[in-house]
Amino acid sequence: MKMSKWISTGAAVAGFAVAMVSSSVAMAGDIEEGKALAFSKKKGNCLGCHRIEGGAQAGDIAPPILMMKYRYPNKDELRAQIWDATAANPHSVMPPFGRHNIMTDSEIDKVTEFIYSL
């Protein structure tokens, strides 16, 4: 009886470990996809205005993208900024990527993951 309890506990711990590794792999994949979207001239085109490490021909119209966890401790606020920067600043030149359907919600989530990782 006690042996089956240990086996059940061990299986639960192993299942949790697999879920954590799968989540990390999915997160890394989202970051890479977010980077591709952010650097894409047809989607995010973030380099048109921002300097981002690893990007070529970066713009200087907007602040460089760095220290994002410090600048946006709440990741949801960063996502809201990407979705519609004009909500916080009606005079922003940043396109409202979500409101104007430039990117899907899933794409915005991935770009947010990438930008937040910087």
GROMACS elastic network, one bead per residue, 0.5 to 0.9 nm:
[ bonds ]
;  ai    aj funct       b0    kb
    1     4     6  0.54258   500
    1     5     6  0.66038   500
    2     5     6  0.50927   500
    2     6     6  0.64927   500
    2     7     6  0.87715   500
    3     6     6  0.51752   500
    3     7     6  0.62450   500
    3     8     6  0.86643   500
    4     8     6  0.60538   500
    4     9     6  0.84874   500
    5     8     6  0.51413   500
    5     9     6  0.61535   500
    5    10     6  0.85186   500
    6     9     6  0.50289   500
    6    10     6  0.59350   500
    6    11     6  0.84451   500
    7    11     6  0.60382   500
    7    12     6  0.85314   500
    8    11     6  0.50993   500
    8    12     6  0.61707   500
    8    13     6  0.86613   500
    9    12     6  0.50846   500
    9    13     6  0.62116   500
    9    14     6  0.85929   500
   10    13     6  0.51171   500
   10    14     6  0.60865   500
   10    15     6  0.84768   500
   11    14     6  0.50420   500
   11    15     6  0.59998   500
   11    16     6  0.85296   500
   12    15     6  0.50219   500
   12    16     6  0.61586   500
   12    17     6  0.86434   500
   13    16     6  0.50602   500
   13    17     6  0.62163   500
   13    18     6  0.86923   500
   14    17     6  0.50365   500
   14    18     6  0.62048   500
   14    19     6  0.85997   500
   15    18     6  0.51373   500
   15    19     6  0.61888   500
   15    20     6  0.86670   500
   16    19     6  0.50512   500
   16    20     6  0.62005   500
   16    21     6  0.87118   500
   17    20     6  0.50915   500
   17    21     6  0.62433   500
   17    22     6  0.85430   500
   18    21     6  0.51771   500
   18    22     6  0.60309   500
   18    23     6  0.84810   500
   19    22     6  0.50433   500
   19    23     6  0.60258   500
   19    24     6  0.86185   500
   20    23     6  0.50531   500
   20    24     6  0.62333   500
   20    25     6  0.86628   500
   21    24     6  0.50778   500
   21    25     6  0.61746   500
   21    26     6  0.85571   500
   22    25     6  0.51027   500
   22    26     6  0.60881   500
   22    27     6  0.85053   500
   23    26     6  0.50404   500
   23    27     6  0.60337   500
   23    28     6  0.85971   500
   24    28     6  0.61364   500
   24    29     6  0.85363   500
   25    28     6  0.51038   500
   25    29     6  0.61812   500
   25    30     6  0.86105   500
   26    30     6  0.61251   500
   26    31     6  0.86305   500
   27    31     6  0.61918   500
   27    32     6  0.87114   500
   27   110     6  0.87830   500
   27   113     6  0.77508   500
   28    31     6  0.50619   500
   28    32     6  0.63151   500
   28    33     6  0.86398   500
   28   113     6  0.89173   500
   28   114     6  0.89100   500
   29    32     6  0.51815   500
   29    33     6  0.61309   500
   29    34     6  0.83856   500
   29   110     6  0.88179   500
   30    33     6  0.50592   500
   30    34     6  0.58290   500
   30    35     6  0.84573   500
   30   109     6  0.81978   500
   30   110     6  0.50951   500
   30   111     6  0.79799   500
   30   113     6  0.67072   500
   30   114     6  0.73627   500
   31    35     6  0.60971   500
   31    36     6  0.86729   500
   31   110     6  0.60502   500
   31   111     6  0.71235   500
   31   112     6  0.82930   500
   31   113     6  0.54210   500
   31   115     6  0.81708   500
   31   117     6  0.76165   500
   32    35     6  0.50524   500
   32    36     6  0.63509   500
   32    37     6  0.86992   500
   32   110     6  0.81856   500
   32   111     6  0.89078   500
   32   113     6  0.89925   500
   32   114     6  0.69693   500
   33    36     6  0.51011   500
   33    37     6  0.62340   500
   33    38     6  0.85801   500
   33   107     6  0.82963   500
   33   110     6  0.63602   500
   33   111     6  0.75437   500
   33   114     6  0.80135   500
   34    37     6  0.50284   500
   34    38     6  0.59715   500
   34    39     6  0.84987   500
   34   107     6  0.69687   500
   34   108     6  0.78489   500
   34   109     6  0.78103   500
   34   112     6  0.71191   500
   34   113     6  0.66675   500
   34   114     6  0.51444   500
   34   115     6  0.78455   500
   35    38     6  0.50265   500
   35    39     6  0.60623   500
   35    40     6  0.83879   500
   35   110     6  0.79451   500
   35   111     6  0.64023   500
   35   113     6  0.87913   500
   35   114     6  0.56488   500
   35   115     6  0.77885   500
   36    39     6  0.52615   500
   36    40     6  0.59499   500
   36    44     6  0.87466   500
   36   111     6  0.84488   500
   37    40     6  0.50397   500
   37    41     6  0.83210   500
   37    42     6  0.82761   500
   37    43     6  0.58479   500
   37    44     6  0.55709   500
   37    45     6  0.76594   500
   37    46     6  0.87801   500
   37   103     6  0.89350   500
   37   107     6  0.73197   500
   37   108     6  0.87998   500
   37   110     6  0.80377   500
   37   111     6  0.65428   500
   38    41     6  0.80998   500
   38    43     6  0.68782   500
   38    45     6  0.56253   500
   38    46     6  0.53426   500
   38    47     6  0.75304   500
   38   111     6  0.60390   500
   38   114     6  0.81973   500
   38   115     6  0.83994   500
   39    42     6  0.88197   500
   39    43     6  0.79398   500
   39    44     6  0.63813   500
   39    45     6  0.53674   500
   39    46     6  0.60461   500
   39    47     6  0.61488   500
   39    48     6  0.87461   500
   39    55     6  0.71326   500
   39    56     6  0.89615   500
   40    43     6  0.53934   500
   40    44     6  0.58539   500
   40    45     6  0.52461   500
   40    46     6  0.79204   500
   40    47     6  0.85296   500
   41    44     6  0.65047   500
   41    46     6  0.80703   500
   41    47     6  0.83101   500
   41    48     6  0.80068   500
   42    45     6  0.66471   500
   42   102     6  0.87521   500
   43    46     6  0.86651   500
   43    97     6  0.85862   500
   43   102     6  0.64686   500
   43   103     6  0.64567   500
   44    47     6  0.82888   500
   44    48     6  0.89517   500
   44    97     6  0.77147   500
   44   102     6  0.79288   500
   44   103     6  0.75673   500
   44   108     6  0.88519   500
   44   111     6  0.80167   500
   45    48     6  0.55249   500
   45    49     6  0.79361   500
   46    49     6  0.59174   500
   46    50     6  0.58121   500
   46    51     6  0.81829   500
   46    52     6  0.81861   500
   46    58     6  0.82812   500
   46    59     6  0.84022   500
   47    51     6  0.60809   500
   47    52     6  0.68086   500
   47    55     6  0.67490   500
   47    56     6  0.75866   500
   47    57     6  0.70408   500
   47    59     6  0.56940   500
   47    60     6  0.87568   500
   48    51     6  0.84431   500
   48    57     6  0.79229   500
   48    58     6  0.60062   500
   48    60     6  0.80690   500
   48    61     6  0.81542   500
   49    58     6  0.66654   500
   49    60     6  0.54989   500
   49    62     6  0.52989   500
   49    63     6  0.80016   500
   49    64     6  0.85389   500
   49    94     6  0.85579   500
   50    58     6  0.58722   500
   50    60     6  0.56813   500
   50    61     6  0.66697   500
   50    62     6  0.52765   500
   50    63     6  0.59271   500
   50    64     6  0.50907   500
   50    65     6  0.63962   500
   51    54     6  0.89299   500
   51    55     6  0.71289   500
   51    56     6  0.85335   500
   51    57     6  0.82754   500
   51    59     6  0.59274   500
   51    60     6  0.65905   500
   51    62     6  0.81063   500
   51    63     6  0.72924   500
   51    65     6  0.60853   500
   51    66     6  0.86656   500
   52    55     6  0.54467   500
   52    56     6  0.83691   500
   52    58     6  0.69984   500
   52    64     6  0.61969   500
   52    65     6  0.53282   500
   52    66     6  0.72486   500
   52   115     6  0.89917   500
   52   118     6  0.84935   500
   53    56     6  0.85628   500
   53    64     6  0.88958   500
   53    65     6  0.79097   500
   53    66     6  0.81082   500
   53   118     6  0.82609   500
   55    58     6  0.63468   500
   59    62     6  0.74220   500
   59    64     6  0.87823   500
   60    63     6  0.69737   500
   60    64     6  0.75496   500
   62    65     6  0.88157   500
   62    94     6  0.86899   500
   63    66     6  0.87730   500
   65    68     6  0.69137   500
   65   115     6  0.72168   500
   65   118     6  0.70882   500
   66    69     6  0.85605   500
   66    70     6  0.88886   500
   66    71     6  0.84761   500
   66   115     6  0.80896   500
   66   116     6  0.86421   500
   66   117     6  0.88325   500
   66   118     6  0.53219   500
   67    70     6  0.54246   500
   67    71     6  0.62958   500
   67    72     6  0.85683   500
   67   116     6  0.81976   500
   67   117     6  0.84997   500
   67   118     6  0.59538   500
   68    72     6  0.56139   500
   68    73     6  0.77124   500
   68    75     6  0.89039   500
   68    78     6  0.84285   500
   68   115     6  0.68931   500
   68   116     6  0.53374   500
   68   117     6  0.72211   500
   68   118     6  0.58962   500
   69    72     6  0.51261   500
   69    73     6  0.50460   500
   69    74     6  0.77400   500
   69    75     6  0.76062   500
   69   116     6  0.59934   500
   69   117     6  0.75132   500
   69   118     6  0.76902   500
   70    73     6  0.55909   500
   71    74     6  0.88364   500
   71    78     6  0.88726   500
   72    75     6  0.61028   500
   72    76     6  0.84701   500
   72    77     6  0.66611   500
   72    78     6  0.59989   500
   72   116     6  0.80629   500
   73    76     6  0.88749   500
   73    77     6  0.82725   500
   73    78     6  0.86283   500
   74    77     6  0.55993   500
   74    78     6  0.70504   500
   75    78     6  0.51238   500
   75    79     6  0.63283   500
   75    80     6  0.86862   500
   75   112     6  0.77271   500
   75   113     6  0.85407   500
   75   116     6  0.70462   500
   76    80     6  0.61329   500
   76    81     6  0.86078   500
   76   112     6  0.87875   500
   77    81     6  0.61933   500
   77    82     6  0.87322   500
   78    81     6  0.50309   500
   78    82     6  0.63886   500
   78    83     6  0.86226   500
   78   112     6  0.68759   500
   78   115     6  0.85906   500
   78   116     6  0.77649   500
   79    82     6  0.51298   500
   79    83     6  0.60376   500
   79    84     6  0.86076   500
   79   108     6  0.71219   500
   79   109     6  0.70788   500
   79   111     6  0.84973   500
   79   112     6  0.56374   500
   79   113     6  0.88473   500
   80    84     6  0.60526   500
   80    85     6  0.71718   500
   80    87     6  0.83782   500
   80    88     6  0.89285   500
   80    98     6  0.89346   500
   81    84     6  0.53563   500
   81    86     6  0.79627   500
   81    87     6  0.77741   500
   81    88     6  0.74373   500
   81    96     6  0.82398   500
   82    85     6  0.60209   500
   82    94     6  0.82987   500
   82    95     6  0.82285   500
   82    96     6  0.68103   500
   82    97     6  0.63249   500
   82    98     6  0.74419   500
   82   108     6  0.71061   500
   82   111     6  0.84382   500
   82   112     6  0.74978   500
   83    95     6  0.85569   500
   83    96     6  0.55843   500
   83    97     6  0.51127   500
   83    99     6  0.64649   500
   83   100     6  0.88209   500
   83   103     6  0.85602   500
   83   105     6  0.82591   500
   83   108     6  0.69051   500
   84    87     6  0.58169   500
   84    88     6  0.80322   500
   84    94     6  0.81223   500
   84    95     6  0.70936   500
   84    97     6  0.62260   500
   84    98     6  0.62419   500
   84    99     6  0.61595   500
   84   100     6  0.85357   500
   85    88     6  0.58455   500
   85    89     6  0.62705   500
   85    90     6  0.76617   500
   85    91     6  0.89865   500
   85    92     6  0.63774   500
   85    93     6  0.82648   500
   85    94     6  0.61457   500
   85    95     6  0.70428   500
   85    96     6  0.58226   500
   85    97     6  0.85085   500
   86    91     6  0.65309   500
   86    92     6  0.55278   500
   86    93     6  0.80643   500
   86    94     6  0.75518   500
   86    95     6  0.79826   500
   86    96     6  0.67510   500
   87    90     6  0.61179   500
   87    92     6  0.89390   500
   87    96     6  0.87853   500
   88    92     6  0.84039   500
   89    92     6  0.53937   500
   90    93     6  0.87529   500
   91    94     6  0.89110   500
   92    95     6  0.78963   500
   93    96     6  0.89649   500
   94    97     6  0.84051   500
   95    98     6  0.87530   500
   95    99     6  0.88466   500
   95   100     6  0.78801   500
   95   102     6  0.85070   500
   96    99     6  0.53911   500
   96   100     6  0.58096   500
   96   101     6  0.81457   500
   96   102     6  0.78244   500
   97   100     6  0.56124   500
   97   101     6  0.59796   500
   97   103     6  0.56028   500
   97   104     6  0.82382   500
   97   108     6  0.77812   500
   98   102     6  0.61985   500
   98   103     6  0.58300   500
   98   104     6  0.65669   500
   98   105     6  0.68007   500
   98   108     6  0.73408   500
   99   102     6  0.78290   500
   99   103     6  0.88856   500
  100   103     6  0.80498   500
  101   104     6  0.63414   500
  101   105     6  0.87695   500
  103   106     6  0.79547   500
  103   107     6  0.57157   500
  103   108     6  0.61982   500
  104   107     6  0.50817   500
  104   108     6  0.61937   500
  104   109     6  0.85750   500
  105   108     6  0.50367   500
  105   109     6  0.61426   500
  105   110     6  0.87285   500
  106   109     6  0.50317   500
  106   110     6  0.63871   500
  106   111     6  0.87567   500
  107   110     6  0.51078   500
  107   111     6  0.61979   500
  107   112     6  0.84793   500
  108   111     6  0.50636   500
  108   112     6  0.59634   500
  108   113     6  0.85590   500
  109   112     6  0.50518   500
  109   113     6  0.62671   500
  109   114     6  0.87783   500
  110   113     6  0.50430   500
  110   114     6  0.63076   500
  110   115     6  0.86496   500
  111   114     6  0.50592   500
  111   115     6  0.60412   500
  111   116     6  0.83431   500
  112   115     6  0.51489   500
  112   116     6  0.58108   500
  112   117     6  0.84054   500
  113   116     6  0.51767   500
  113   117     6  0.61734   500
  114   117     6  0.52016   500
  114   118     6  0.69270   500
  115   118     6  0.54918   500
